[in-house]
Amino acid sequence: MGSSIHIPNSSAQEDVQIPDWIKNVAGWWAKGDISENEFLNGIEYLINNDIIHLHFVPCNPLGVLEEAGFKIEAEHNLDTVLVPDWVKNNAKWWHEDLIGDTDFINGIQHLVQYGIIKIENKKILGKVPLEDIVFSPAWITDKSNLVFINSSFFELYGRDGNCLVDDDGKIRWVNAALGLDPNKMGMYNEVAVWNDPQKVVVVYPYFTYAAYNEPGFYTYFRGECDDCTTTKFALPNTLYTSSGNGHQALTLLGYPSITDIEIDQNPSILQQFDKVIILHNEYVTRTMFDAITNHPNVLYLYPNALYAEIEVNYTDETITLIRGHNYPTPDITNGFGWEFDNTHPYEFDSACLDMQLYEIDNGWMTTCYPENLFTSDGPDIYNLLKIIKDL
């Protein structure tokens, strides 16, 4: 494979304009001078004035569990959980100009969308209904008790109601929200790019997110729909399960991100960056493929990237599968005939017990699917993030 790196066992927005009084409110709340509800009044203002954009509505996990016949102990009622410390620390850092307006807004939007912060319905203008204010940690439960999840690197939270019953009878969160632990800022500073001059960007896999929606490409692959090789766009959000954890982790650490739509519409955008980080961008256009493979320094963080060719109709807001993934004939795997495709066998190793990065013509690829590392309790995630920064 040429050069390789062994890993030991471990959304950019435009500048926003926020009224000064919101920043003062955040600082007062961080110091304990005002109540949590007074701080949330400021958040309501940001939502109602379209500074924070909401794309979906969080829901209540307790109802889901009770409907499934699981016993919920009163002492574990999620409505009684207080605001996580790292949320208050974010407000403090913002008030002290240690993080920028956009970083603060991205963080609060992230918390609202995941149900970690919720606002009363009647206080929100427009068509987005939200439930009462509550801060909820992630957890795993069986039929007898609840267990809160802790990651050794990131704090880990679950989105209300987004849970499933797995094969061993446990209720688990389908998606997780990551947060910064204020006690680990020294470690974060070593792997973050907050004060780093390097020009780097993360590419969010919007088209792949759309391809996985139902009905869509996978409805067609299962033989349940003859014309589902064309599917509608879906609203982009970081709940996309494949590489959603990686996107969260990197943006929390200061990495700017763009969507693959931006590359498709303006392929020269990548030329302004010294390093490009590709996530699980499985479905891409020919324009994207050319722009990415012609960049001199790309980290393909997830196997199975650049696997199938699609076309995009921005008028109809649809994507259409053109080639790849055994389409239009069974013998076609990678739709671009890409010599560096690393789908098999690496995509199916999610344990990443012996993860390595190996060098190709225009960058680096991984030997496993690292999504679970971002919620792990070992040193792997720190080591991986340090390598990503230093590549």
Order of alpha helices (4+ residues) and beta strands (2+ residues): beta-alpha-alpha-alpha-alpha-alpha-beta-beta-beta-beta-beta-beta-alpha-beta-alpha-alpha-beta-alpha-beta-alpha-beta-beta-alpha-beta-beta-beta-beta-beta-alpha
